[in-house]
């Protein structure tokens, strides 16, 4: 096989190895990120519940204040009843008392409803805080595992980058530039094998002439349809010999 072609193929395989590290890193971080997202969701829910409790406590205080005002009004009406001189005044006072008592009942019911709601949300916050504490404990262990995996990936990546640096240093710069132009759009399919006389990049059949040039491996051959670099895999090469 042409030396420059082999270098381009090797470079393509190395670049593929390098690109494969990214999903490995994402996978290593997946469990930690999921736990962190769960914890953040709980923290946000606790914050929302806490704000709702504050709002409901303000409503409760307003009702308690209104209740105190109604109680004072009923006491005042009780004092006034001793001073009533006419039936008209008595009926007017009775009507005021009935309305005030209805408002007292409503305020008491609303205060009771708000207290139950507040207690329920406080219990929910306590439950969520326990979950958050559990997740926080798990995060420490998971983070340690992730760090070990990432350290191993980083070591492997350094080795591959070293291989690439050595290879690029020995390559013809014109050929390297040609490779980089194709890689900009072809990514990890810059150099692809030929199988059953078809390009494995675009899956189009190539002519006998192009296929013959690929088999010889004396020149750098590109697919006439998509422009990717073409080569024969070792097994195919062996069968052709």
Secondary structure, DSSP 8 states (H G I E B T S, - for coil): --HHHHHHHHHHHHHHHHHHHHHHHHHHHHHHHHHHHHHHHHHHHHHHHHHHHHHHHHHHHHHHHHHHHHHHHHHHHHHHHTT--SHHHHHHHHHHHHHHHHHHHHHHHHHHHHHHHHHHHHHHHHHHHHHHHHHHHHHHHHHHHHHHHHHHHHHHHHHHHHHHHHHHHHS-HHHHHHHHHHHHHHGGGSEEEEETTEETTT--B--HHHHHHHHHTSS-EE-TTT--EEE--HHHHHHH-
